[in-house]
Amino acid sequence: MHYTVRIIPLLILLTAPSITIAAEDSKISKRFRAVQPVAVTTRGTWAILHVDGASREVDPYLSSLARGEVGTGTVSSPAFAVSGESITFTVCGHDGQGGGRGRNYVALVDDKTSETLRKTPAPGNDVLQTRSWKVADLQGRKVRIELHDGLAENAFAWMGVGKIEADGALQVDFEHGMPGAWQATTGQAEIRTGLVSGGIPFRQLRSAYTMIGEQGETEIPCGFRARRLFLLGCTVSAGQPLEVCGWVEIVYEQGPSERVPLMIGYTLDRQAKLLSPSPAMRLHPSGDPYQYYLVLRPRPEKISTLRLRSNVGAVPRITAITCELLDFEADANLQSLLPLPETHLSEAEEAWIDAHAVAANAPDLLDIEVEIRRANKISAVSFQRNKISDRAFEAASVCDLNNDGVADIVSGGFWYEGPGFTSSHKIRDVRLAGEYLDDFSDYPLDVNGDGALDIVTGAYFGNPLQWLENPKEKTGPWTVHDISQVGPIETVRCWDVDGDGVVEVVPNAGGNVVFFRLVRNAQGKGTGKFTKHVVKKGGCGHGLGFGDINGDGRGDFVVPDGWLEGPADPLTGAWIWHDDGLHLGTASVPILVHDVNEDGQADLIVGQAHSYGLDWYEQAVAEDGKRTWTRHPIDRYGSQYHDMQLADIDNDGQPELITGKRYRAHNGHDPGSSDPLFVRYYELELGAFACRNIDFGSHEQHSGVGIYFWVTDIDGDGWQDIVAPGKEGLYLFKSRGIR
């Protein structure tokens, strides 16, 4: 199945002055129609941001700029009893140009009657100002603090709060985030539109910041064929270059849909509000001086639905969609379309549209990222993609199998001789079960102590855990040895469970947690035998991790619905079950145990193996010892994360998260199965993940990471390389260092 990926860079939205919308034109266009917007539940405009109204970097604070200045909404504190003489807070922002509108303010209200007891407007300043209320006359009264942004305008229509101190009754510093007990309002947006003319005409949504609703997704009915689609907005309220802040999905009545990543292409000049000079930008000015449009060229098939989605972080602004119909006579009067005034485009704009419409021949995402990095002077690790084989095994590893001092690649039934990897040698026949070659791990380990590395592997359909004996100088198939029948094996991990410096074999199999310890002789060499150790029977599901959860220096096991505390002697002691309310879904293998935000507590990094989503779970331990986990999205719209690793891929001394998509994990039946493949790494810094794509595109030319990939310096140049297997073939990504 062939599909096309459309890549769209986005701008970063800055404070904009009011604009004038053109009056209705009496002549109706015979070329363009407006796609009818739908009413959406609007997300609260309040969020913790690190930019002010002029997009200058500031310390984090609670701001109503999360959906731009047009966004509105209220945030309320939990109720508290007044117990002191005063309440002091810091506030910034504007109550309309010149102030005095009475719509943006901080209020103290009675918790029972909602009577406003004190009220302070936004100060008309981008910098936090200190304000105070005298409240001695309110002693003992139960109150709450409300932050109101009621101005749905394009300029001087935002506010923010830094700290609030209520003499011991309430103390908040929003630099550390918004406490969970605070609540933001949501509402059903009305549909108010206005015409934007001057070039491509648009019927702009004026009653909301964006057409994307509270849940991060909006579906717009269509039912037409389009020559081109024009999206107005193309801005976000905050973000960093190379972030994917959302998606446009074109759903056809026939054939696969197309998903278009919306990318923040650069940081705007914060003072002059200029477009980036990056040639990767495919954005054109519109009749609204602070919104731009981009052009999509769909397939010439009937579009049933347009889905607009936001990812993690700032919500992309899309305020209008104009359609240039392919069959105007047939579709112009559809209920999903609205008339637009007649327009005459200049020759220059027509030429730009023809040259910049995002279509099947659009630049590769990786080429676009290179342009963006150059424009922003951002460094990243660059990789050269090499296809080693078309064989569709989903596991691979790197080791020196023939003891010649050069790394080789193992993948399923074959190994590939380094350094060129063009010469392959058969290991064994591997069972084919539907689309699956039944080999889901390839770990190198000298099992029998003869000085040659063997391979430990597991299978799902045949259910055996096995080791494959390296014949050393001999040719022909390797001898296969069964270790145990443990049930269907999703994959196998090898961790040092008992802390003796030698890994144990840990299959994610049959809903149980078990591990196998290699029996060694007096010289410490393997004997070809394993002992089985049962950690927990049943109820463990899809997903497995290992690491020190509670900081006692011992390794613990993690499964989707809880974790198992390691005993002093992991070979004979009892493992203690904790659920802590964990619900990780159909999780990746591994579930990574890592202190993401560097607060001294181990957190979890989890991919959804058969759906969308990559998240990290923040661990917190209360004074009474109760442990809680808070989910933080990393990426909502990547699919089928089966494997992931932490490794220092950019040589900065800190680990990066390397992961990707497994191609057709459930034979094409998973959500997002037909989406583009990808291999990527994330830079980690105090809970923030910055994505860098290594590969992205269709399975004919690009790669995912299969179910078991390998990261190592394969050529000894000091940089980590990646071996990525999958149904799409076996790939080697050789690092070219920082570019």
Secondary structure by P-SEA (a helix, b strand, c coil): cbbbbbbbbbbbbccccbbbbbccccccccccccccccccccccccccccccccccccccccccccccccccccccccccccccccccbbbbbbcccccccccccccccccccccccccccccccccbbbbbbbccccccccbbbbbbbccccccccccccccccccccccccccccccccbbbbbbbbcbbbbbbccccccccccccccccccccbbbbbbcccccbbbbccccccccccccccbbbbbbbcccbbbbbbbbcccccccccccccccccccccccccccbbbbbbbcccccccbbbbbbcccbbbbbccccccccccccccccccbbbbcbbbbcaaaaaaaaacccccccccaaaaaaaaaaaacbbbbbbbbbbccccccccccccccccccbbbbbccccccccccccbbbbcbbbbbccccccccbbbbcccccccbbbbbbcccccccbbbbbcccccccccbbbbcccccccccccccccccccbbbbbbccccbbbbbbbbbccccccccbbbbbbcccccccccccccccccccbbbbbcccbbbbbccccccbbbbbbccccccccccccccccccccccbbbbbbbbccccbbbbbbbbbccccbbbbbbbbcccccccccbbbbcccccccbbbbbcccccccccccccccccccccbbbbbcccbbbbbbcccccccccccccccccccccccccbbbbbbbccccbbbbbbcccc
